[in-house]
């Protein structure tokens, strides 16, 4: 009867260590995967790429309305 009382704390400590190791292994495996937002962002493509003219006047000197109406002041 006395051996059973000494065995219980040892079994409890081994069980707790096993739970901690499995929990850390699971948590580490879960954090190494990419988040859902990152996966979606990598799969999304721009359907209008190359079809829209550059309209930023500071980078390119392009008039998006060049062929629509002639400039009367030229």
PDB file of N, CA, C and O in Angstrom:
ATOM      1  N   UNK A   1       0.812  -1.189   0.000  1.00  0.00           N
ATOM      2  CA  UNK A   1       0.000   0.000   0.000  1.00  0.00           C
ATOM      3  C   UNK A   1       0.863   1.264   0.000  1.00  0.00           C
ATOM      4  O   UNK A   1       0.509   2.273  -0.609  1.00  0.00           O
ATOM      5  N   UNK A   2       1.953   1.190   0.666  1.00  0.00           N
ATOM      6  CA  UNK A   2       2.796   2.358   0.786  1.00  0.00           C
ATOM      7  C   UNK A   2       3.480   2.701  -0.546  1.00  0.00           C
ATOM      8  O   UNK A   2       3.709   3.879  -0.820  1.00  0.00           O
ATOM      9  N   UNK A   3       3.807   1.717  -1.370  1.00  0.00           N
ATOM     10  CA  UNK A   3       4.440   1.957  -2.658  1.00  0.00           C
ATOM     11  C   UNK A   3       3.499   2.702  -3.594  1.00  0.00           C
ATOM     12  O   UNK A   3       3.940   3.517  -4.404  1.00  0.00           O
ATOM     13  N   UNK A   4       2.201   2.422  -3.484  1.00  0.00           N
ATOM     14  CA  UNK A   4       1.225   3.088  -4.331  1.00  0.00           C
ATOM     15  C   UNK A   4       1.195   4.589  -4.035  1.00  0.00           C
ATOM     16  O   UNK A   4       1.030   5.381  -4.963  1.00  0.00           O
ATOM     17  N   UNK A   5       1.344   4.998  -2.805  1.00  0.00           N
ATOM     18  CA  UNK A   5       1.353   6.404  -2.430  1.00  0.00           C
ATOM     19  C   UNK A   5       2.573   7.136  -2.968  1.00  0.00           C
ATOM     20  O   UNK A   5       2.484   8.326  -3.270  1.00  0.00           O
ATOM     21  N   UNK A   6       3.700   6.465  -3.095  1.00  0.00           N
ATOM     22  CA  UNK A   6       4.916   7.079  -3.632  1.00  0.00           C
ATOM     23  C   UNK A   6       4.900   7.113  -5.158  1.00  0.00           C
ATOM     24  O   UNK A   6       5.536   7.969  -5.773  1.00  0.00           O
ATOM     25  N   UNK A   7       4.180   6.188  -5.756  1.00  0.00           N
ATOM     26  CA  UNK A   7       4.138   6.103  -7.206  1.00  0.00           C
ATOM     27  C   UNK A   7       3.254   7.178  -7.832  1.00  0.00           C
ATOM     28  O   UNK A   7       3.524   7.624  -8.947  1.00  0.00           O
ATOM     29  N   UNK A   8       2.210   7.596  -7.136  1.00  0.00           N
ATOM     30  CA  UNK A   8       1.270   8.583  -7.675  1.00  0.00           C
ATOM     31  C   UNK A   8       1.930   9.919  -8.023  1.00  0.00           C
ATOM     32  O   UNK A   8       1.688  10.419  -9.121  1.00  0.00           O
ATOM     33  N   UNK A   9       2.745  10.529  -7.161  1.00  0.00           N
ATOM     34  CA  UNK A   9       3.385  11.808  -7.553  1.00  0.00           C
ATOM     35  C   UNK A   9       4.327  11.663  -8.749  1.00  0.00           C
ATOM     36  O   UNK A   9       4.453  12.591  -9.548  1.00  0.00           O
ATOM     37  N   UNK A  10       4.982  10.524  -8.881  1.00  0.00           N
ATOM     38  CA  UNK A  10       5.886  10.310 -10.006  1.00  0.00           C
ATOM     39  C   UNK A  10       5.086  10.217 -11.301  1.00  0.00           C
ATOM     40  O   UNK A  10       5.460  10.815 -12.310  1.00  0.00           O
ATOM     41  N   UNK A  11       3.993   9.473 -11.273  1.00  0.00           N
ATOM     42  CA  UNK A  11       3.134   9.349 -12.450  1.00  0.00           C
ATOM     43  C   UNK A  11       2.537  10.704 -12.802  1.00  0.00           C
ATOM     44  O   UNK A  11       2.436  11.040 -13.982  1.00  0.00           O
ATOM     45  N   UNK A  12       2.142  11.488 -11.809  1.00  0.00           N
ATOM     46  CA  UNK A  12       1.578  12.819 -12.049  1.00  0.00           C
ATOM     47  C   UNK A  12       2.598  13.744 -12.708  1.00  0.00           C
ATOM     48  O   UNK A  12       2.256  14.463 -13.646  1.00  0.00           O
ATOM     49  N   UNK A  13       3.822  13.738 -12.243  1.00  0.00           N
ATOM     50  CA  UNK A  13       4.874  14.583 -12.816  1.00  0.00           C
ATOM     51  C   UNK A  13       5.170  14.153 -14.249  1.00  0.00           C
ATOM     52  O   UNK A  13       5.313  15.009 -15.123  1.00  0.00           O
ATOM     53  N   UNK A  14       5.266  12.864 -14.513  1.00  0.00           N
ATOM     54  CA  UNK A  14       5.520  12.372 -15.871  1.00  0.00           C
ATOM     55  C   UNK A  14       4.367  12.760 -16.792  1.00  0.00           C
ATOM     56  O   UNK A  14       4.601  13.162 -17.932  1.00  0.00           O
ATOM     57  N   UNK A  15       3.133  12.647 -16.320  1.00  0.00           N
ATOM     58  CA  UNK A  15       1.967  13.028 -17.111  1.00  0.00           C
ATOM     59  C   UNK A  15       1.979  14.521 -17.428  1.00  0.00           C
ATOM     60  O   UNK A  15       1.705  14.910 -18.563  1.00  0.00           O
ATOM     61  N   UNK A  16       2.290  15.354 -16.452  1.00  0.00           N
ATOM     62  CA  UNK A  16       2.342  16.797 -16.684  1.00  0.00           C
ATOM     63  C   UNK A  16       3.449  17.170 -17.670  1.00  0.00           C
ATOM     64  O   UNK A  16       3.253  18.042 -18.516  1.00  0.00           O
ATOM     65  N   UNK A  17       4.593  16.527 -17.570  1.00  0.00           N
ATOM     66  CA  UNK A  17       5.680  16.795 -18.512  1.00  0.00           C
ATOM     67  C   UNK A  17       5.263  16.385 -19.921  1.00  0.00           C
ATOM     68  O   UNK A  17       5.544  17.096 -20.885  1.00  0.00           O
ATOM     69  N   UNK A  18       4.598  15.248 -20.040  1.00  0.00           N
ATOM     70  CA  UNK A  18       4.117  14.789 -21.339  1.00  0.00           C
ATOM     71  C   UNK A  18       3.096  15.754 -21.931  1.00  0.00           C
ATOM     72  O   UNK A  18       3.134  16.035 -23.129  1.00  0.00           O
ATOM     73  N   UNK A  19       2.185  16.264 -21.106  1.00  0.00           N
ATOM     74  CA  UNK A  19       1.180  17.224 -21.575  1.00  0.00           C
ATOM     75  C   UNK A  19       1.859  18.518 -22.027  1.00  0.00           C
ATOM     76  O   UNK A  19       1.478  19.091 -23.048  1.00  0.00           O
ATOM     77  N   UNK A  20       2.838  18.972 -21.291  1.00  0.00           N
ATOM     78  CA  UNK A  20       3.552  20.208 -21.650  1.00  0.00           C
ATOM     79  C   UNK A  20       4.311  20.035 -22.964  1.00  0.00           C
ATOM     80  O   UNK A  20       4.272  20.923 -23.816  1.00  0.00           O
ATOM     81  N   UNK A  21       4.991  18.921 -23.138  1.00  0.00           N
ATOM     82  CA  UNK A  21       5.759  18.684 -24.363  1.00  0.00           C
ATOM     83  C   UNK A  21       4.834  18.592 -25.568  1.00  0.00           C
ATOM     84  O   UNK A  21       5.117  19.193 -26.605  1.00  0.00           O
ATOM     85  N   UNK A  22       3.741  17.855 -25.454  1.00  0.00           N
ATOM     86  CA  UNK A  22       2.794  17.740 -26.562  1.00  0.00           C
ATOM     87  C   UNK A  22       2.158  19.093 -26.862  1.00  0.00           C
ATOM     88  O   UNK A  22       1.976  19.438 -28.029  1.00  0.00           O
ATOM     89  N   UNK A  23       1.819  19.862 -25.839  1.00  0.00           N
ATOM     90  CA  UNK A  23       1.234  21.190 -26.033  1.00  0.00           C
ATOM     91  C   UNK A  23       2.189  22.141 -26.735  1.00  0.00           C
ATOM     92  O   UNK A  23       1.773  22.879 -27.629  1.00  0.00           O
ATOM     93  N   UNK A  24       3.445  22.139 -26.354  1.00  0.00           N
ATOM     94  CA  UNK A  24       4.435  22.997 -27.009  1.00  0.00           C
ATOM     95  C   UNK A  24       4.673  22.562 -28.452  1.00  0.00           C
ATOM     96  O   UNK A  24       4.815  23.406 -29.336  1.00  0.00           O
ATOM     97  N   UNK A  25       4.718  21.259 -28.697  1.00  0.00           N
ATOM     98  CA  UNK A  25       4.886  20.753 -30.058  1.00  0.00           C
ATOM     99  C   UNK A  25       3.705  21.171 -30.927  1.00  0.00           C
ATOM    100  O   UNK A  25       3.903  21.582 -32.070  1.00  0.00           O
ATOM    101  N   UNK A  26       2.508  21.076 -30.420  1.00  0.00           N
ATOM    102  CA  UNK A  26       1.309  21.462 -31.182  1.00  0.00           C
ATOM    103  C   UNK A  26       1.289  22.969 -31.427  1.00  0.00           C
ATOM    104  O   UNK A  26       0.967  23.412 -32.529  1.00  0.00           O
ATOM    105  N   UNK A  27       1.630  23.760 -30.405  1.00  0.00           N
ATOM    106  CA  UNK A  27       1.618  25.219 -30.530  1.00  0.00           C
ATOM    107  C   UNK A  27       2.672  25.684 -31.539  1.00  0.00           C
ATOM    108  O   UNK A  27       2.412  26.586 -32.335  1.00  0.00           O
ATOM    109  N   UNK A  28       3.850  25.076 -31.509  1.00  0.00           N
ATOM    110  CA  UNK A  28       4.908  25.453 -32.449  1.00  0.00           C
ATOM    111  C   UNK A  28       4.497  25.103 -33.872  1.00  0.00           C
ATOM    112  O   UNK A  28       4.752  25.885 -34.788  1.00  0.00           O
ATOM    113  N   UNK A  29       3.883  23.981 -34.078  1.00  0.00           N
ATOM    114  CA  UNK A  29       3.426  23.591 -35.400  1.00  0.00           C
ATOM    115  C   UNK A  29       2.316  24.491 -35.893  1.00  0.00           C
ATOM    116  O   UNK A  29       2.220  24.746 -37.093  1.00  0.00           O
ATOM    117  N   UNK A  30       1.488  24.971 -35.014  1.00  0.00           N
ATOM    118  CA  UNK A  30       0.379  25.835 -35.400  1.00  0.00           C
ATOM    119  C   UNK A  30       0.874  27.228 -35.783  1.00  0.00           C
ATOM    120  O   UNK A  30       0.309  27.833 -36.694  1.00  0.00           O
ATOM    121  N   UNK A  31       1.891  27.756 -35.136  1.00  0.00           N
ATOM    122  CA  UNK A  31       2.359  29.109 -35.404  1.00  0.00           C
ATOM    123  C   UNK A  31       3.232  29.191 -36.647  1.00  0.00           C
ATOM    124  O   UNK A  31       3.469  30.290 -37.148  1.00  0.00           O
ATOM    125  N   UNK A  32       3.723  28.055 -37.164  1.00  0.00           N
ATOM    126  CA  UNK A  32       4.574  28.117 -38.343  1.00  0.00           C
ATOM    127  C   UNK A  32       3.760  28.166 -39.635  1.00  0.00           C
ATOM    128  O   UNK A  32       4.315  28.450 -40.696  1.00  0.00           O
ATOM    129  N   UNK A  33       2.473  27.898 -39.565  1.00  0.00           N
ATOM    130  CA  UNK A  33       1.657  27.982 -40.772  1.00  0.00           C
ATOM    131  C   UNK A  33       1.339  29.431 -41.082  1.00  0.00           C
ATOM    132  O   UNK A  33       1.334  30.283 -40.194  1.00  0.00           O
ATOM    133  N   UNK A  34       1.075  29.702 -42.354  1.00  0.00           N
ATOM    134  CA  UNK A  34       0.757  31.064 -42.767  1.00  0.00           C
ATOM    135  C   UNK A  34      -0.675  31.401 -42.375  1.00  0.00           C
ATOM    136  O   UNK A  34      -1.554  30.543 -42.461  1.00  0.00           O
ATOM    137  N   UNK A  35      -0.923  32.622 -41.952  1.00  0.00           N
ATOM    138  CA  UNK A  35      -2.300  33.029 -41.649  1.00  0.00           C
ATOM    139  C   UNK A  35      -3.165  33.032 -42.911  1.00  0.00           C
ATOM    140  O   UNK A  35      -2.653  33.087 -44.030  1.00  0.00           O
ATOM    141  N   UNK A  36      -4.461  32.973 -42.714  1.00  0.00           N
ATOM    142  CA  UNK A  36      -5.393  32.913 -43.829  1.00  0.00           C
ATOM    143  C   UNK A  36      -5.286  34.153 -44.714  1.00  0.00           C
ATOM    144  O   UNK A  36      -5.353  34.040 -45.938  1.00  0.00           O
ATOM    145  N   UNK A  37      -5.123  35.321 -44.123  1.00  0.00           N
ATOM    146  CA  UNK A  37      -4.999  36.552 -44.906  1.00  0.00           C
ATOM    147  C   UNK A  37      -3.783  36.519 -45.818  1.00  0.00           C
ATOM    148  O   UNK A  37      -3.851  36.990 -46.953  1.00  0.00           O
ATOM    149  N   UNK A  38      -2.694  35.979 -45.347  1.00  0.00           N
ATOM    150  CA  UNK A  38      -1.491  35.880 -46.160  1.00  0.00           C
ATOM    151  C   UNK A  38      -1.691  34.921 -47.322  1.00  0.00           C
ATOM    152  O   UNK A  38      -1.236  35.186 -48.435  1.00  0.00           O
ATOM    153  N   UNK A  39      -2.369  33.811 -47.070  1.00  0.00           N
ATOM    154  CA  UNK A  39      -2.629  32.845 -48.141  1.00  0.00           C
ATOM    155  C   UNK A  39      -3.530  33.455 -49.216  1.00  0.00           C
ATOM    156  O   UNK A  39      -3.287  33.264 -50.407  1.00  0.00           O
ATOM    157  N   UNK A  40      -4.556  34.179 -48.808  1.00  0.00           N
ATOM    158  CA  UNK A  40      -5.474  34.795 -49.768  1.00  0.00           C
ATOM    159  C   UNK A  40      -4.753  35.880 -50.557  1.00  0.00           C
ATOM    160  O   UNK A  40      -4.930  35.976 -51.772  1.00  0.00           O
ATOM    161  N   UNK A  41      -3.944  36.698 -49.887  1.00  0.00           N
ATOM    162  CA  UNK A  41      -3.236  37.788 -50.551  1.00  0.00           C
ATOM    163  C   UNK A  41      -2.305  37.263 -51.644  1.00  0.00           C
ATOM    164  O   UNK A  41      -2.191  37.879 -52.704  1.00  0.00           O
ATOM    165  N   UNK A  42      -1.643  36.144 -51.402  1.00  0.00           N
ATOM    166  CA  UNK A  42      -0.717  35.594 -52.385  1.00  0.00           C
ATOM    167  C   UNK A  42      -1.450  35.017 -53.590  1.00  0.00           C
ATOM    168  O   UNK A  42      -0.880  34.955 -54.679  1.00  0.00           O
ATOM    169  N   UNK A  43      -2.690  34.595 -53.421  1.00  0.00           N
ATOM    170  CA  UNK A  43      -3.437  33.981 -54.522  1.00  0.00           C
ATOM    171  C   UNK A  43      -4.206  35.001 -55.349  1.00  0.00           C
ATOM    172  O   UNK A  43      -4.621  34.692 -56.466  1.00  0.00           O
ATOM    173  N   UNK A  44      -4.406  36.208 -54.829  1.00  0.00           N
ATOM    174  CA  UNK A  44      -5.183  37.214 -55.544  1.00  0.00           C
ATOM    175  C   UNK A  44      -4.316  37.848 -56.630  1.00  0.00           C
ATOM    176  O   UNK A  44      -3.158  38.196 -56.402  1.00  0.00           O
ATOM    177  N   UNK A  45      -4.908  37.989 -57.816  1.00  0.00           N
ATOM    178  CA  UNK A  45      -4.207  38.643 -58.911  1.00  0.00           C
ATOM    179  C   UNK A  45      -5.030  39.839 -59.354  1.00  0.00           C
ATOM    180  O   UNK A  45      -6.252  39.848 -59.205  1.00  0.00           O
ATOM    181  N   UNK A  46      -4.369  40.839 -59.891  1.00  0.00           N
ATOM    182  CA  UNK A  46      -5.038  42.038 -60.352  1.00  0.00           C
ATOM    183  C   UNK A  46      -5.631  41.773 -61.735  1.00  0.00           C
ATOM    184  O   UNK A  46      -4.880  41.595 -62.694  1.00  0.00           O
ATOM    185  N   UNK A  47      -6.964  41.743 -61.863  1.00  0.00           N
ATOM    186  CA  UNK A  47      -7.550  41.463 -63.175  1.00  0.00           C
ATOM    187  C   UNK A  47      -7.407  42.623 -64.154  1.00  0.00           C
ATOM    188  O   UNK A  47      -7.576  42.421 -65.357  1.00  0.00           O
ATOM    189  N   UNK A  48      -7.105  43.820 -63.686  1.00  0.00           N
ATOM    190  CA  UNK A  48      -6.986  44.990 -64.560  1.00  0.00           C
ATOM    191  C   UNK A  48      -5.539  45.379 -64.821  1.00  0.00           C
ATOM    192  O   UNK A  48      -5.275  46.476 -65.312  1.00  0.00           O
ATOM    193  N   UNK A  49      -4.619  44.516 -64.506  1.00  0.00           N
ATOM    194  CA  UNK A  49      -3.199  44.840 -64.667  1.00  0.00           C
ATOM    195  C   UNK A  49      -2.883  45.089 -66.139  1.00  0.00           C
ATOM    196  O   UNK A  49      -3.118  44.228 -66.987  1.00  0.00           O
ATOM    197  N   UNK A  50      -2.365  46.237 -66.427  1.00  0.00           N
ATOM    198  CA  UNK A  50      -1.996  46.598 -67.779  1.00  0.00           C
ATOM    199  C   UNK A  50      -3.119  47.231 -68.595  1.00  0.00           C
ATOM    200  O   UNK A  50      -2.874  47.677 -69.716  1.00  0.00           O
ATOM    201  N   UNK A  51      -4.330  47.285 -68.072  1.00  0.00           N
ATOM    202  CA  UNK A  51      -5.450  47.834 -68.820  1.00  0.00           C
ATOM    203  C   UNK A  51      -5.791  49.272 -68.413  1.00  0.00           C
ATOM    204  O   UNK A  51      -6.504  49.964 -69.139  1.00  0.00           O
ATOM    205  N   UNK A  52      -5.298  49.716 -67.283  1.00  0.00           N
ATOM    206  CA  UNK A  52      -5.585  51.057 -66.781  1.00  0.00           C
ATOM    207  C   UNK A  52      -4.380  51.951 -67.070  1.00  0.00           C
ATOM    208  O   UNK A  52      -3.257  51.583 -66.724  1.00  0.00           O
ATOM    209  N   UNK A  53      -4.578  53.123 -67.700  1.00  0.00           N
ATOM    210  CA  UNK A  53      -3.442  54.004 -67.973  1.00  0.00           C
ATOM    211  C   UNK A  53      -2.932  54.648 -66.681  1.00  0.00           C
ATOM    212  O   UNK A  53      -3.674  54.806 -65.712  1.00  0.00           O
ATOM    213  N   UNK A  54      -1.685  55.002 -66.694  1.00  0.00           N
ATOM    214  CA  UNK A  54      -1.078  55.680 -65.549  1.00  0.00           C
ATOM    215  C   UNK A  54      -1.621  57.096 -65.472  1.00  0.00           C
ATOM    216  O   UNK A  54      -1.522  57.840 -66.448  1.00  0.00           O
ATOM    217  N   UNK A  55      -2.186  57.486 -64.351  1.00  0.00           N
ATOM    218  CA  UNK A  55      -2.790  58.812 -64.211  1.00  0.00           C
ATOM    219  C   UNK A  55      -2.128  59.660 -63.141  1.00  0.00           C
ATOM    220  O   UNK A  55      -2.603  60.758 -62.852  1.00  0.00           O
ATOM    221  N   UNK A  56      -1.061  59.191 -62.556  1.00  0.00           N
ATOM    222  CA  UNK A  56      -0.366  59.973 -61.547  1.00  0.00           C
ATOM    223  C   UNK A  56       0.479  61.024 -62.258  1.00  0.00           C
ATOM    224  O   UNK A  56       1.450  60.671 -62.928  1.00  0.00           O
ATOM    225  N   UNK A  57       0.132  62.321 -62.128  1.00  0.00           N
ATOM    226  CA  UNK A  57       0.855  63.362 -62.878  1.00  0.00           C
ATOM    227  C   UNK A  57       2.285  63.573 -62.404  1.00  0.00           C
ATOM    228  O   UNK A  57       3.064  64.218 -63.106  1.00  0.00           O
ATOM    229  N   UNK A  58       2.655  63.055 -61.247  1.00  0.00           N
ATOM    230  CA  UNK A  58       3.992  63.269 -60.726  1.00  0.00           C
ATOM    231  C   UNK A  58       4.984  62.224 -61.228  1.00  0.00           C
ATOM    232  O   UNK A  58       6.193  62.456 -61.192  1.00  0.00           O
ATOM    233  N   UNK A  59       4.495  61.087 -61.691  1.00  0.00           N
ATOM    234  CA  UNK A  59       5.419  60.059 -62.168  1.00  0.00           C
ATOM    235  C   UNK A  59       5.485  59.990 -63.686  1.00  0.00           C
ATOM    236  O   UNK A  59       6.567  59.811 -64.245  1.00  0.00           O
ATOM    237  N   UNK A  60       4.366  60.128 -64.354  1.00  0.00           N
ATOM    238  CA  UNK A  60       4.331  60.017 -65.815  1.00  0.00           C
ATOM    239  C   UNK A  60       3.541  61.198 -66.361  1.00  0.00           C
ATOM    240  O   UNK A  60       2.488  61.552 -65.831  1.00  0.00           O
ATOM    241  N   UNK A  61       4.057  61.800 -67.418  1.00  0.00           N
ATOM    242  CA  UNK A  61       3.356  62.936 -68.028  1.00  0.00           C
ATOM    243  C   UNK A  61       2.346  62.400 -69.049  1.00  0.00           C
ATOM    244  O   UNK A  61       2.563  62.470 -70.258  1.00  0.00           O
ATOM    245  N   UNK A  62       1.258  61.875 -68.536  1.00  0.00           N
ATOM    246  CA  UNK A  62       0.244  61.269 -69.389  1.00  0.00           C
ATOM    247  C   UNK A  62      -1.088  61.958 -69.170  1.00  0.00           C
ATOM    248  O   UNK A  62      -1.493  62.199 -68.032  1.00  0.00           O
ATOM    249  N   UNK A  63      -1.764  62.271 -70.254  1.00  0.00           N
ATOM    250  CA  UNK A  63      -3.097  62.840 -70.176  1.00  0.00           C
ATOM    251  C   UNK A  63      -4.097  61.722 -70.470  1.00  0.00           C
ATOM    252  O   UNK A  63      -4.180  61.270 -71.612  1.00  0.00           O
ATOM    253  N   UNK A  64      -4.862  61.261 -69.469  1.00  0.00           N
ATOM    254  CA  UNK A  64      -5.794  60.169 -69.725  1.00  0.00           C
ATOM    255  C   UNK A  64      -6.937  60.586 -70.639  1.00  0.00           C
ATOM    256  O   UNK A  64      -7.621  59.719 -71.183  1.00  0.00           O
ATOM    257  N   UNK A  65      -7.169  61.879 -70.828  1.00  0.00           N
ATOM    258  CA  UNK A  65      -8.252  62.371 -71.675  1.00  0.00           C
ATOM    259  C   UNK A  65      -7.722  62.891 -73.016  1.00  0.00           C
ATOM    260  O   UNK A  65      -8.376  63.709 -73.663  1.00  0.00           O
ATOM    261  N   UNK A  66      -6.558  62.428 -73.428  1.00  0.00           N
ATOM    262  CA  UNK A  66      -5.878  62.941 -74.607  1.00  0.00           C
ATOM    263  C   UNK A  66      -6.684  62.738 -75.891  1.00  0.00           C
ATOM    264  O   UNK A  66      -6.718  63.646 -76.721  1.00  0.00           O
ATOM    265  N   UNK A  67      -7.304  61.640 -76.080  1.00  0.00           N
ATOM    266  CA  UNK A  67      -7.991  61.350 -77.339  1.00  0.00           C
ATOM    267  C   UNK A  67      -9.494  61.622 -77.273  1.00  0.00           C
ATOM    268  O   UNK A  67     -10.207  61.355 -78.240  1.00  0.00           O
ATOM    269  N   UNK A  68      -9.977  62.140 -76.170  1.00  0.00           N
ATOM    270  CA  UNK A  68     -11.419  62.349 -76.025  1.00  0.00           C
ATOM    271  C   UNK A  68     -11.857  63.714 -76.581  1.00  0.00           C
ATOM    272  O   UNK A  68     -12.822  63.794 -77.342  1.00  0.00           O
ATOM    273  N   UNK A  69     -11.164  64.756 -76.209  1.00  0.00           N
ATOM    274  CA  UNK A  69     -11.561  66.117 -76.619  1.00  0.00           C
ATOM    275  C   UNK A  69     -10.299  66.907 -76.930  1.00  0.00           C
ATOM    276  O   UNK A  69      -9.376  66.901 -76.115  1.00  0.00           O
ATOM    277  N   UNK A  70     -10.215  67.580 -78.058  1.00  0.00           N
ATOM    278  CA  UNK A  70      -9.018  68.347 -78.372  1.00  0.00           C
ATOM    279  C   UNK A  70      -8.889  69.584 -77.476  1.00  0.00           C
ATOM    280  O   UNK A  70      -9.878  70.210 -77.095  1.00  0.00           O
ATOM    281  N   UNK A  71      -7.669  69.901 -77.163  1.00  0.00           N
ATOM    282  CA  UNK A  71      -7.382  71.059 -76.338  1.00  0.00           C
ATOM    283  C   UNK A  71      -7.501  72.335 -77.188  1.00  0.00           C
ATOM    284  O   UNK A  71      -6.749  72.499 -78.148  1.00  0.00           O
ATOM    285  N   UNK A  72      -8.442  73.246 -76.848  1.00  0.00           N
ATOM    286  CA  UNK A  72      -8.610  74.454 -77.668  1.00  0.00           C
ATOM    287  C   UNK A  72      -7.517  75.483 -77.435  1.00  0.00           C
ATOM    288  O   UNK A  72      -7.427  76.437 -78.208  1.00  0.00           O
ATOM    289  N   UNK A  73      -6.697  75.345 -76.431  1.00  0.00           N
ATOM    290  CA  UNK A  73      -5.675  76.337 -76.091  1.00  0.00           C
ATOM    291  C   UNK A  73      -4.302  75.977 -76.651  1.00  0.00           C
ATOM    292  O   UNK A  73      -3.332  76.660 -76.324  1.00  0.00           O
ATOM    293  N   UNK A  74      -4.176  74.986 -77.442  1.00  0.00           N
ATOM    294  CA  UNK A  74      -2.891  74.625 -78.039  1.00  0.00           C
ATOM    295  C   UNK A  74      -2.718  75.286 -79.364  1.00  0.00           C
ATOM    296  O   UNK A  74      -1.691  75.099 -80.018  1.00  0.00           O
TER     297      UNK A  74
END
